[in-house]
């Protein structure tokens, strides 16, 4: 059927079908031979006599007329063609993914560059086919029947969170450990604010840890992960199995309280091995950067929260302080100062609690509770004043402490106790028996005499209660002997 369409289910140019022009595809014998090596098509199999009608080509791919420009008039003259032609690179609609070289014209003798290009295209097509096959094999081997199976696989992978800080930014990298190799999953970084750039390097490294944990909280919360830092002091301060040092700053105390809600272990890594995070921290992203005002407010809130935490007890809570501050009429007037002139006021109102110079202003109804907590161990007036000045303040706090201690019976009973004598060393004895130490021991009656120089011990047994006469008699015996 050289003049009929070879497409499946097509009646082009058949007796019972429409009369339409048919075109050779591909026309060149060399291209036809190469097209047989192309991926097989379900709708069309290329042979030596393959023909396709123009119904399977879009109109813009079929050349139906020729045109030329009249040199005298400059007009374009178009002439219809007796036999239609296909444009170079034309692809039928029945298989739109056909490689372009099937329909591309070529010379019987190809140039060297053309041969190289053809070989390159052939190798590229072969690589594509191999890739498709390997992709099918991978999908077969890594196919999950349901989402739960995939989730169980992810649970078996270890999670690491590496953080680092530089003078200009902080960064974090979330990774999975697959075959003992760290595979990065997600990255995050941001610039430091003006206030944060004044932090010490220890605080900046701690800020990077908090930034990374807070940024990836949806991925690590409720799961065990390894926290990696190149700051060795922080690997000990934030270690979940060790307590915080006594002189920990309020900022690090707040950070440690936040990390206490996570299941993690801390791992120290040398700086030269932490380059992926270090690079991100030195080239941070300015987007979503917290403003300086917001950062300062956070710092103030951390300091205030730390002060409330230090004085909290079973009988004294933050909610109780907030409620009593609201009901205290004297403090109601003071609370208006930070609201009307926050710059000139000495007071700060944070979460309903009034502060003055980082000290909590205690309402009148809770002052007795504070004093009783401080006086529970009877530490005296001076130490009570030193302790309360670290956290609390009210108008007559010193006078209230003095009155409480003076009215305490236990404190009054030891108030006039004589001062203890200072201990001093005796002079060393030059000769034996220059100085001796004498005492009675019981429950049986023994007279014990010890020489201070030689440490010689003399023990005399008494048959009845000792008295001065018996004591002098026994001492004379000992002195006579030595």
Residue pairs with C-beta under 8 A, 6 or more apart in sequence:
1 49
1 51
2 49
2 51
3 13
3 22
3 51
4 12
4 13
4 14
4 22
4 51
5 11
5 12
5 13
5 14
5 20
5 22
5 51
5 52
5 53
5 55
5 56
6 44
6 47
6 49
6 50
6 51
6 52
7 43
7 44
7 52
7 53
7 56
7 92
7 94
8 43
8 44
10 17
10 53
10 55
10 56
11 17
11 18
12 18
12 20
12 22
12 53
12 55
13 19
13 20
13 22
13 53
18 55
20 53
20 54
20 55
21 53
21 54
21 83
21 84
22 51
22 52
22 53
22 54
23 51
23 52
23 53
23 54
23 57
23 62
23 84
23 85
23 86
24 50
24 51
25 46
25 50
25 51
25 52
25 86
25 92
25 103
26 32
26 35
26 46
26 50
26 102
26 103
27 86
28 105
28 106
29 48
30 106
30 108
31 101
31 102
31 103
31 104
31 105
31 106
32 46
32 48
32 50
34 101
34 102
35 46
35 102
36 46
38 98
38 99
38 102
38 125
39 129
41 94
41 95
41 98
43 94
43 95
44 50
44 52
44 92
44 94
44 95
52 92
54 62
54 84
56 92
56 93
56 94
57 86
57 90
57 92
57 93
58 93
60 87
61 86
61 87
61 90
61 91
62 84
62 85
62 86
62 87
62 90
63 81
63 84
63 85
63 86
63 87
64 80
64 81
64 84
65 78
65 79
65 80
65 81
66 78
66 79
66 81
67 76
67 77
67 78
67 79
68 76
68 77
69 75
69 76
69 77
70 76
70 77
86 103
88 103
88 104
88 105
89 100
89 103
89 104
90 103
91 98
91 100
91 102
91 103
92 98
99 121
99 125
101 118
101 121
106 114
107 114
110 118
144 150
144 153
155 223
157 176
157 177
157 178
158 176
158 177
158 225
158 226
159 174
159 175
159 176
159 177
159 219
159 220
159 223
159 224
159 225
159 226
160 174
160 175
160 176
160 177
160 182
160 225
160 226
160 228
160 267
161 172
161 173
161 174
161 175
161 212
161 213
161 216
161 220
161 225
161 226
161 227
161 228
161 264
162 172
162 173
162 175
162 212
162 228
162 229
162 269
162 274
162 276
162 277
163 170
163 171
163 172
163 173
163 205
163 208
163 209
163 211
163 212
163 227
163 228
163 229
163 277
164 170
164 171
164 205
164 208
164 229
164 230
164 274
164 277
164 278
164 280
164 281
165 171
165 201
165 204
165 205
165 207
165 208
165 281
166 204
166 278
166 281
166 282
166 284
167 192
167 197
167 204
168 191
168 192
168 197
168 281
168 282
168 284
169 189
169 190
169 191
169 192
169 280
169 281
169 282
169 283
169 284
170 189
170 190
170 192
170 204
170 207
170 208
170 211
170 212
170 281
170 284
171 187
171 188
171 189
171 208
171 212
171 277
171 278
171 279
171 280
171 281
171 284
172 187
172 188
172 189
172 208
172 211
172 212
172 215
172 216
172 277
173 184
173 186
173 187
173 188
173 276
173 277
173 280
174 184
174 185
174 186
174 187
174 188
174 212
174 216
174 219
174 220
175 182
175 183
175 184
175 185
176 182
176 183
176 185
177 183
184 276
185 219
186 216
186 219
187 280
188 211
188 212
188 215
188 216
188 280
189 280
189 281
189 283
189 284
189 285
190 211
190 284
190 285
190 286
190 287
190 288
190 289
191 284
191 285
191 286
191 289
192 199
192 204
192 207
192 284
193 289
193 290
193 291
193 292
193 295
194 292
195 292
195 295
195 296
195 299
196 204
196 207
196 295
199 207
201 231
202 231
202 233
202 234
202 252
203 249
203 251
203 252
205 229
205 230
205 231
205 234
206 234
206 237
206 238
206 251
206 252
206 255
207 255
208 229
208 281
209 227
209 229
209 234
209 238
209 255
209 259
210 255
210 258
210 259
213 220
213 227
213 258
213 259
213 262
214 258
220 262
220 264
221 262
222 263
223 263
224 263
224 264
224 265
225 262
225 263
225 264
226 264
226 265
226 266
226 267
227 238
227 264
227 265
227 266
227 267
228 267
228 268
228 269
228 274
229 235
229 266
229 267
229 268
229 269
230 268
230 269
230 270
230 271
230 273
230 274
230 278
231 268
232 268
234 266
235 266
235 267
235 268
236 242
236 266
237 244
237 245
237 248
237 252
237 256
238 255
238 256
238 259
238 266
239 266
240 259
240 260
240 264
240 265
240 266
244 252
244 253
244 256
248 256
250 302
250 303
250 306
251 299
251 302
253 306
254 302
254 305
254 306
271 278
290 298
300 348
300 350
301 350
301 351
303 358
304 348
304 350
304 351
304 353
304 355
304 358
305 351
307 355
307 358
307 359
307 360
307 391
308 318
308 321
308 353
308 360
310 390
310 391
311 360
311 370
311 373
311 391
311 392
312 318
313 373
315 369
315 373
316 366
316 369
316 370
316 373
318 351
318 353
320 366
321 353
321 360
321 362
321 363
321 366
322 351
322 352
322 353
324 363
324 365
324 366
325 331
325 335
325 352
325 353
325 354
325 361
325 363
326 332
326 352
327 363
327 365
328 363
328 364
328 365
330 364
331 354
331 361
331 363
334 347
334 354
334 361
335 347
335 349
335 354
337 345
337 346
337 347
338 345
338 347
338 348
338 349
339 349
346 356
346 357
347 354
347 355
347 356
347 361
348 354
348 355
348 356
349 355
353 360
353 361
354 360
354 361
355 361
356 393
357 393
359 389
359 390
359 391
359 392
359 393
360 391
360 392
360 393
361 393
361 394
362 370
362 392
362 393
362 394
364 394
367 394
367 397
367 400
370 388
370 392
371 400
371 401
371 404
374 384
374 387
374 388
374 401
375 384
375 404
375 405
375 408
378 408
378 410
378 411
379 387
380 405
380 411
381 401
381 402
381 405
384 401
384 405
385 397
385 398
385 401
388 397
388 401
394 400
405 411
406 412
426 435
426 452
428 453
429 435
429 452
429 453
430 453
431 453
432 451
432 453
432 454
432 456
432 482
433 451
433 453
433 482
434 452
434 453
435 451
435 452
435 453
436 449
436 450
436 451
436 452
437 449
437 450
437 452
438 447
438 448
438 449
438 475
439 448
440 446
440 447
440 448
440 466
441 448
444 461
445 461
445 462
445 463
445 464
445 465
445 466
446 459
446 460
446 461
446 462
447 459
447 460
447 462
447 466
447 471
447 474
448 457
448 458
448 459
449 457
449 458
449 459
449 460
449 475
449 478
450 456
450 457
450 458
451 457
458 478
460 474
460 477
460 478
462 470
462 474
464 470
